[in-house]
Amino acid sequence: MQETEEFISGFCKRQNQTRTVLCEFEIAEDGSRKLVESDCDYGRCEHSRSCRLMQEAQQG
């Protein structure tokens, strides 16, 4: 399994501003990606379910 890092830019509801987030992904042999870590509070943030920035990152 490979790992990759990507910068994703978009609007953060929690900070009420545009933000660039560093995301780390695992890439499986079939090409699918799984978000492993990000430098924001995604998952713990109250806006995680509706976060467009992280939704875009995961669609990659």
DSSP file (Angstrom, degrees, kcal/mol; ACC not computed):
  #  RESIDUE AA STRUCTURE BP1 BP2  ACC     N-H-->O    O-->H-N    N-H-->O    O-->H-N    TCO  KAPPA ALPHA  PHI   PSI    X-CA   Y-CA   Z-CA
    1    1 A M              0   0    0      0, 0.0     2,-0.2     0, 0.0    27,-0.2   0.000 360.0 360.0 360.0 136.1    0.0    0.0    0.0
    2    2 A Q  E     -A   27   0A   0     25,-2.0    25,-3.2     2,-0.0     2,-0.4  -0.612 360.0-147.6 -97.4 159.2    1.3    3.5   -0.9
    3    3 A E  E     -A   26   0A   0     23,-0.2     2,-0.3    -2,-0.2    23,-0.2  -0.959  15.7-179.9-124.6 148.6    0.8    6.7    0.9
    4    4 A T  E     -A   25   0A   0     21,-2.3    21,-3.0    -2,-0.4     2,-0.4  -0.983  17.2-142.7-143.4 153.6    0.5   10.2   -0.5
    5    5 A E  E     +A   24   0A   0     -2,-0.3     2,-0.3    19,-0.2    19,-0.2  -0.943  20.6 179.9-117.5 141.3    0.0   13.7    0.8
    6    6 A E  E     -A   23   0A   0     17,-2.5    17,-3.0    -2,-0.4     2,-0.5  -0.992  25.0-132.7-139.8 146.5   -2.1   16.4   -0.8
    7    7 A F  E     -A   22   0A   0     -2,-0.3     2,-0.4    15,-0.2    15,-0.2  -0.878  24.5-169.8 -96.6 129.2   -3.0   20.0   -0.1
    8    8 A I  E     -A   21   0A   0     13,-2.6    13,-3.2    -2,-0.5     2,-0.4  -0.980   3.9-158.7-121.4 130.3   -6.7   20.7   -0.4
    9    9 A S  E     +A   20   0A   0     -2,-0.4     2,-0.3    11,-0.2    11,-0.2  -0.868  32.9 110.5-110.3 143.0   -8.1   24.3   -0.4
   10   10 A G  E     -A   19   0A   0      9,-2.2     9,-3.5    -2,-0.4     2,-0.4  -0.976  64.7 -52.4 176.8-173.8  -11.6   25.3    0.5
   11   11 A F  E     -A   18   0A   0     -2,-0.3     2,-0.6     7,-0.3    42,-0.5  -0.705  39.7-153.3 -89.7 129.2  -13.9   27.0    2.9
   12   12 A C  E  >> -A   17   0A   0      5,-2.9     5,-1.4    -2,-0.4     4,-1.2  -0.900   2.9-163.3-101.2 116.1  -13.8   25.9    6.6
   13   13 A K  T  45S+     0   0    0     -2,-0.6    -1,-0.2     2,-0.2     5,-0.0   0.888  89.1  54.8 -65.4 -39.1  -17.1   26.6    8.4
   14   14 A R  T  45S+     0   0    0      1,-0.2    -1,-0.2     2,-0.1    -2,-0.0   0.918 119.0  31.8 -63.0 -44.3  -15.5   26.2   11.8
   15   15 A Q  T  45S-     0   0    0      2,-0.2    -1,-0.2     0, 0.0    -2,-0.2   0.547 101.2-135.1 -90.1  -7.7  -12.8   28.9   11.2
   16   16 A N  T  <5S+     0   0    0     -4,-1.2     2,-0.3     1,-0.2    -3,-0.2   0.902  71.5  86.1  54.3  45.9  -15.2   30.9    8.9
   17   17 A Q  E   <S-A   12   0A   0     -5,-1.4    -5,-2.9    -7,-0.1     2,-0.2  -0.983  89.1 -80.6-161.9 164.9  -12.4   31.3    6.3
   18   18 A T  E     -A   11   0A   0     -2,-0.3     2,-0.3    -7,-0.2    -7,-0.3  -0.536  53.5-175.5 -71.7 141.0  -10.7   29.8    3.3
   19   19 A R  E     -A   10   0A   0     -9,-3.5    -9,-2.2    -2,-0.2     2,-0.5  -0.984  27.4-140.9-142.5 147.3   -8.2   27.1    4.5
   20   20 A T  E     -A    9   0A   0     -2,-0.3     2,-0.4   -11,-0.2   -11,-0.2  -0.964  25.7-164.4-108.5 124.6   -5.6   24.9    3.0
   21   21 A V  E     -A    8   0A   0    -13,-3.2   -13,-2.6    -2,-0.5     2,-0.6  -0.908  15.6-137.8-114.7 134.3   -5.5   21.4    4.6
   22   22 A L  E     -A    7   0A   0     -2,-0.4    17,-1.6   -15,-0.2     2,-0.4  -0.819  27.6-170.4 -89.0 123.0   -2.7   18.8    4.4
   23   23 A C  E     -AB   6  38A   0    -17,-3.0   -17,-2.5    -2,-0.6     2,-0.5  -0.926  14.0-152.7-118.7 139.7   -4.3   15.4    3.9
   24   24 A E  E     -AB   5  37A   0     13,-3.1    12,-3.1    -2,-0.4    13,-1.5  -0.951  18.5-172.4-111.7 129.6   -2.5   12.0    4.0
   25   25 A F  E     -AB   4  35A   0    -21,-3.0   -21,-2.3    -2,-0.5     2,-0.5  -0.906  21.5-139.3-121.9 146.8   -4.1    9.1    2.0
   26   26 A E  E     -AB   3  34A   0      8,-2.5     8,-2.0    -2,-0.3     2,-0.6  -0.898  20.8-152.7 -96.8 135.0   -3.4    5.4    1.7
   27   27 A I  E     -AB   2  33A   0    -25,-3.2   -25,-2.0    -2,-0.5     6,-0.2  -0.947   8.0-148.9-113.2 119.3   -3.7    4.2   -1.9
   28   28 A A    >   -     0   0    0      4,-2.6     3,-2.0    -2,-0.6   -25,-0.0  -0.300  31.4-102.3 -78.8 167.1   -4.7    0.6   -2.3
   29   29 A E  T 3  S+     0   0    0      1,-0.3    -1,-0.1     2,-0.1    -2,-0.0   0.788 122.5  58.6 -61.5 -28.2   -3.5   -1.5   -5.2
   30   30 A D  T 3  S-     0   0    0      2,-0.1    -1,-0.3     1,-0.0    -2,-0.0   0.450 121.4-107.1 -82.3   1.5   -6.9   -1.1   -6.9
   31   31 A G  S <  S+     0   0    0     -3,-2.0    -2,-0.1     1,-0.3     2,-0.1   0.334  73.4 139.4  93.2  -6.9   -6.4    2.7   -6.9
   32   32 A S        -     0   0    0     -5,-0.1    -4,-2.6     1,-0.0     2,-0.3  -0.399  41.3-142.6 -71.8 150.5   -8.9    3.4   -4.1
   33   33 A R  E     -B   27   0A   0     -6,-0.2     2,-0.4    25,-0.2    -6,-0.2  -0.875  12.7-166.1-117.0 146.5   -7.9    6.1   -1.6
   34   34 A K  E     -B   26   0A   0     -8,-2.0    -8,-2.5    -2,-0.3     2,-0.4  -0.994  25.3-124.4-132.3 126.8   -8.6    6.2    2.2
   35   35 A L  E     +B   25   0A   0     -2,-0.4   -10,-0.2   -10,-0.2     3,-0.1  -0.559  32.8 171.6 -69.5 123.3   -8.1    9.4    4.2
   36   36 A V  E     -     0   0A   0    -12,-3.1     2,-0.3    -2,-0.4   -11,-0.2   0.810  60.4  -8.9 -99.9 -42.9   -5.7    8.5    7.0
   37   37 A E  E     -B   24   0A   0    -13,-1.5   -13,-3.1     2,-0.0    -1,-0.4  -0.995  52.0-170.5-157.3 152.5   -5.0   12.0    8.6
   38   38 A S  E     -B   23   0A   0     -2,-0.3   -15,-0.2     2,-0.3   -17,-0.0  -0.975  33.1-121.6-142.7 157.3   -5.5   15.7    8.1
   39   39 A D  S    S+     0   0    0    -17,-1.6     2,-0.2    -2,-0.3   -16,-0.1   0.043  91.6  70.5 -91.7  29.4   -4.2   18.7    9.8
   40   40 A C  S    S-     0   0    0    -18,-0.2    -2,-0.3     2,-0.1   -19,-0.0  -0.720 100.0 -95.2-126.0-177.7   -7.6   20.0   10.7
   41   41 A D    >>  +     0   0    0     -2,-0.2     4,-2.4     2,-0.1     3,-2.1   0.051  61.3 157.1 -90.5  27.1  -10.2   18.6   13.3
   42   42 A Y  T 34  +     0   0    0      1,-0.3    -4,-0.1     2,-0.2    -2,-0.1  -0.291  69.0  24.7 -55.7 132.2  -12.1   16.6   10.7
   43   43 A G  T 34 S+     0   0    0      2,-0.3    -1,-0.3     1,-0.0    -2,-0.1  -0.141 127.5  49.3 100.6 -36.2  -13.9   13.8   12.5
   44   44 A R  T <4 S+     0   0    0     -3,-2.1    -2,-0.2     4,-0.0     2,-0.1   0.617  88.8  98.7-103.9 -20.0  -14.0   15.8   15.8
   45   45 A C  S >< S-     0   0    0     -4,-2.4     3,-1.7     1,-0.1    -2,-0.3  -0.407  78.0-128.2 -70.9 143.2  -15.3   19.1   14.3
   46   46 A E  T 3  S+     0   0    0      1,-0.3     3,-0.2     2,-0.1    -1,-0.1   0.643 109.9  53.0 -66.4 -13.8  -19.0   19.8   14.7
   47   47 A H  T >> S+     0   0    0      1,-0.1     3,-0.9     2,-0.1     4,-0.5   0.292  74.0 109.4-102.3   8.3  -19.2   20.4   10.9
   48   48 A S  G X4 S+     0   0    0     -3,-1.7     3,-0.9     1,-0.3    -1,-0.1   0.863  74.8  54.5 -54.8 -41.6  -17.5   17.1    9.8
   49   49 A R  G 34 S+     0   0    0      1,-0.2    -1,-0.3    -4,-0.2    -2,-0.1   0.820 120.3  30.8 -64.5 -30.7  -20.7   15.7    8.3
   50   50 A S  G <4 S+     0   0    0     -3,-0.9     2,-0.8    -4,-0.1    -1,-0.2   0.206  83.0 134.1-113.2  15.1  -21.3   18.7    6.1
   51   51 A C    <X  -     0   0    0     -3,-0.9     4,-1.8    -4,-0.5     5,-0.1  -0.542  31.5-174.0 -73.1 107.4  -17.7   19.7    5.4
   52   52 A R  H  > S+     0   0    0     -2,-0.8     4,-2.5     2,-0.2     5,-0.2   0.845  80.9  60.6 -69.9 -33.7  -17.4   20.3    1.7
   53   53 A L  H  > S+     0   0    0    -42,-0.5     4,-1.7     1,-0.2    -1,-0.2   0.944 111.3  37.9 -59.9 -49.0  -13.6   20.9    1.9
   54   54 A M  H  > S+     0   0    0      2,-0.2     4,-2.1     1,-0.2    -1,-0.2   0.802 112.3  58.0 -76.2 -28.4  -13.0   17.3    3.2
   55   55 A Q  H  X S+     0   0    0     -4,-1.8     4,-1.3     2,-0.2    -1,-0.2   0.919 108.6  47.1 -62.7 -42.3  -15.7   15.8    1.0
   56   56 A E  H  X S+     0   0    0     -4,-2.5     4,-1.6     1,-0.2    -2,-0.2   0.893 109.8  53.7 -64.3 -40.3  -13.8   17.2   -2.0
   57   57 A A  H  < S+     0   0    0     -4,-1.7    -1,-0.2     1,-0.2    -2,-0.2   0.902 109.1  48.1 -61.9 -41.3  -10.5   15.8   -0.6
   58   58 A Q  H  < S+     0   0    0     -4,-2.1    -1,-0.2     1,-0.2    -2,-0.2   0.756 108.1  54.0 -74.6 -24.1  -11.9   12.3   -0.2
   59   59 A Q  H  <        0   0    0     -4,-1.3    -1,-0.2    -3,-0.2    -2,-0.2   0.827 360.0 360.0 -76.2 -31.7  -13.4   12.3   -3.8
   60   60 A G     <        0   0    0     -4,-1.6    -1,-0.2    -5,-0.1    -3,-0.1   0.434 360.0 360.0  21.7 360.0  -10.0   13.2   -5.2
